Amino acid sequence: MSPPEKAAAPGWYLDGRGTLHWWNGLRWTQDEPDDAAPTTPDRTIDWGSTSILTILALVLSVVVAPVGLVLGCVSIAIARRQLRPTPLLAVVAAAAGVLGTTVGVFSVLALGVLAQ
């Protein structure tokens, strides 16, 4: 029996021969399901194991990064209107805002895919 595709987590899987068996995360066991065993593996996110740093990074990239993007662009626009050189800090803030916003959007999309 070959390992289940993309299934590192323990659970009930079809073993390649159409029989449901228990995958313990490393190898197949000889266990077969009784009537109460689920027929599909649980793909929910375990929020208890999600670290606080991951949640904080997601919040910062979704909330703070767009603010940096907007403020950086406003600062660049004001400097140009006043015919002054563009402040380096404004360019850095805008670039970091673009990067952070992009990471935040992809993180939210990835979490949505993982939750299904």
C-alpha positions as CSV (number, residue, x, y, z in Angstrom):
1,M,0.0,0.0,0.0
2,S,1.3,3.4,-0.9
3,P,1.0,6.4,1.4
4,P,-2.0,8.7,0.9
5,E,-1.4,11.7,-1.3
6,K,-0.8,14.9,0.6
7,A,-1.9,13.2,3.8
8,A,0.7,13.5,6.6
9,A,-1.9,13.8,9.3
10,P,-3.3,10.6,10.8
11,G,-6.7,9.6,9.6
12,W,-8.9,7.1,7.7
13,Y,-7.9,7.0,4.0
14,L,-8.5,4.7,1.1
15,D,-5.4,2.5,0.8
16,G,-5.1,2.4,-3.0
17,R,-7.1,-0.8,-3.3
18,G,-10.4,0.9,-2.3
19,T,-10.3,-0.3,1.3
20,L,-10.5,2.2,4.2
21,H,-7.5,1.9,6.5
22,W,-5.9,4.0,9.3
23,W,-2.9,6.0,8.3
24,N,-0.9,6.9,11.5
25,G,1.1,9.6,9.9
26,L,4.0,7.4,9.1
27,R,2.6,4.1,7.8
28,W,-0.6,2.1,7.3
29,T,-1.9,0.1,10.3
30,Q,-3.9,-3.1,10.2
31,D,-6.9,-1.3,11.7
32,E,-10.1,-1.3,9.7
33,P,-13.0,1.0,10.5
34,D,-16.0,0.0,12.4
35,D,-19.4,1.5,11.6
36,A,-18.7,4.6,13.6
37,A,-15.4,5.5,11.8
38,P,-15.5,8.6,9.6
39,T,-15.2,7.9,5.8
40,T,-13.1,11.1,5.1
41,P,-10.2,12.6,6.9
42,D,-10.8,15.8,9.0
43,R,-9.3,18.8,7.1
44,T,-10.2,21.5,9.7
45,I,-7.7,23.9,11.0
46,D,-6.5,23.2,14.5
47,W,-6.7,26.8,15.9
48,G,-5.3,25.5,19.2
49,S,-1.9,24.8,17.6
50,T,-1.8,28.1,15.6
51,S,0.9,30.2,17.3
52,I,0.1,33.7,18.4
53,L,3.0,35.0,16.3
54,T,1.3,33.7,13.2
55,I,-2.0,35.4,14.0
56,L,-0.1,38.6,14.9
57,A,1.8,38.5,11.5
58,L,-1.5,38.0,9.7
59,V,-3.2,40.9,11.5
60,L,-0.2,43.2,10.9
61,S,0.0,42.3,7.2
62,V,-3.7,42.8,6.7
63,V,-4.2,45.9,8.8
64,V,-0.9,47.8,9.2
65,A,0.6,47.2,5.7
66,P,-2.2,49.0,3.8
67,V,-1.9,51.9,6.1
68,G,1.9,52.2,5.4
69,L,1.1,51.9,1.7
70,V,-1.4,54.8,1.8
71,L,0.7,57.0,4.0
72,G,3.8,56.4,1.9
73,C,1.9,57.3,-1.3
74,V,0.4,60.4,0.3
75,S,3.8,61.5,1.4
76,I,5.3,61.0,-2.1
77,A,2.4,62.9,-3.6
78,I,2.8,65.9,-1.2
79,A,6.5,66.0,-1.9
80,R,5.9,66.1,-5.6
81,R,3.2,68.7,-5.3
82,Q,5.6,70.9,-3.4
83,L,8.4,70.2,-5.9
84,R,10.6,68.7,-3.3
85,P,12.7,65.6,-3.5
86,T,10.8,62.4,-2.7
87,P,11.6,61.3,0.9
88,L,13.4,57.9,1.0
89,L,11.3,56.9,4.0
90,A,8.1,57.4,2.0
91,V,9.3,55.2,-0.8
92,V,10.3,52.5,1.8
93,A,6.9,52.8,3.5
94,A,5.1,52.4,0.2
95,A,7.2,49.5,-0.9
96,A,6.8,47.7,2.5
97,G,3.1,48.4,2.3
98,V,2.8,46.8,-1.1
99,L,4.8,43.7,0.1
100,G,2.9,43.4,3.4
101,T,-0.5,43.9,1.7
102,T,0.3,41.2,-0.9
103,V,1.5,38.8,1.8
104,G,-1.7,39.5,3.9
105,V,-4.0,38.9,1.0
106,F,-2.3,35.6,0.0
107,S,-2.3,34.5,3.7
108,V,-6.0,35.1,4.0
109,L,-6.6,33.2,0.7
110,A,-4.4,30.3,1.9
111,L,-6.3,30.1,5.2
112,G,-9.5,30.0,3.3
113,V,-8.3,27.1,1.2
114,L,-7.0,25.2,4.2
115,A,-10.2,25.6,6.0
116,Q,-12.1,23.8,3.3
